Amino acid sequence: MDRREEPLTEDRGRRTPGRGMPGAPNRDPVRADDGEPRTVPHRDHRITGVRPCPAPPSTGTGPPLETVPMTTVSARAVPMTRARREGMARARREERPPGGLVLDIRGRPGPPPLRFEAADGRMLLRQGERPVLLGRVEPPREGLFVHRLDGYRSPLPPLRSALTRDPGRGLLDQYARWLEDSAHGPLHDSRWLLSEARSFPPYVWHHDFARGWPGIHLDWCGGGWQGVVPLRRLSPPDAPRVRAYRKHARDGTLAPVLLWWVSSFDGWLLLDGHDRAVAALAEGRDPVCLVLSRAPDDEAWRRTADEVTASHERRVADLADRPRPWADRQRATMERAYGDVMAWLPYEHAPTRSWPLPGGPAAWDELAARVMFECRSD
């Protein structure tokens, strides 16, 4: 769990197109427990077919999440009452090319109703006061043992059949509003990216979709995991509700499922649409998805932009000092690459945030013992 993002502890990865979510950038900034950032390059395994094994952080045993200090925020979620929801202003929204939406959430310092809590290589996903997922890093950081509990509630309301029959672009705004209003969702103060994903590498849904319940193992050693973790038991493909959705899947009118990119998993949590995902897969199709992830705050991506610009200017100056026959073509290539990187910086994936686990490792161990959670390190 030691691949970090800003708080479950800072960056596991800045991603360029081809790594992580489709269309996202492909560099992974990692911040180890000592707070020092470093960059881990990744091959585009959707092209090469090879998923490189990521280098683990050099220090620390905590999860790869950005951790909010215990001294500055309580780990107890503030109930999202109807009055509180109605009193909140809508998040400022930005269009994200080539599609998608950025929500700039303010006035929700957290912890949110659905949140990660972390301590010393252990993590807990809590919804309100109910634990819904336990995780523990496999030494020496080769993977993550996960155990899920019953009782998870979707942050979205049940989809009406009329909405299911017409899943257009309006659903992006509708899902965003539902997430803002939800009493069970993960939103807290930050920039959030909500974008559509229609294609994934084949292994995401057909190999690394965690169908088993309740325990699973996420194997990081093949170049990261890059799969989907459901938060409730999956229905069989012949269940009545799934059969109804299968017709929509064949007709191309199945509403998107909602995924949440979690940096410490190197994969996604399935927040809504468990039966729709089963229906699409039963029909031989990948589910159409809306993917929620943290985006870098303005200060963070502008700081990175300044660093990228300084590096680019040094390289251009070096090229001018040492003329070569192919210098014009090389300069044009460098300018295109610089433009591509700068265009993506505001929309890269920031690390998933976590809060300190009340009671620390001992509290996690006690809870794990109660639910008969087993892992090799015990």
SULRAKA-V639704 format. One record per run of one state. SS is the DSSP state (H for helix, E for strand, - for the rest). FROM is the first residue (numbers start at 1). TO is the last residue. If there is no record, write none. Layout:
[[SS;FROM;TO] [SS;FROM;TO]]
This chain:
[[-;1;6] [E;7;7] [-;8;15] [E;16;16] [-;17;24] [E;25;25] [-;26;26] [E;27;31] [-;32;36] [E;37;41] [-;42;44] [H;45;48] [-;49;65] [E;66;68] [-;69;81] [H;82;87] [-;88;91] [E;92;95] [-;96;100] [E;101;105] [-;106;113] [E;114;119] [-;120;121] [E;122;127] [-;128;129] [E;130;138] [-;139;142] [E;143;148] [-;149;160] [H;161;165] [-;166;169] [H;170;181] [-;182;189] [E;190;197] [-;198;201] [H;202;206] [-;207;208] [E;209;210] [-;211;214] [E;215;219] [-;220;227] [E;228;230] [-;231;239] [H;240;251] [-;252;256] [E;257;262] [-;263;266] [E;267;272] [-;273;273] [H;274;282] [-;283;288] [E;289;295] [-;296;297] [H;298;321] [-;322;326] [H;327;347] [-;348;348] [E;349;349] [-;350;352] [E;353;356] [-;357;359] [H;360;370] [-;371;378]]
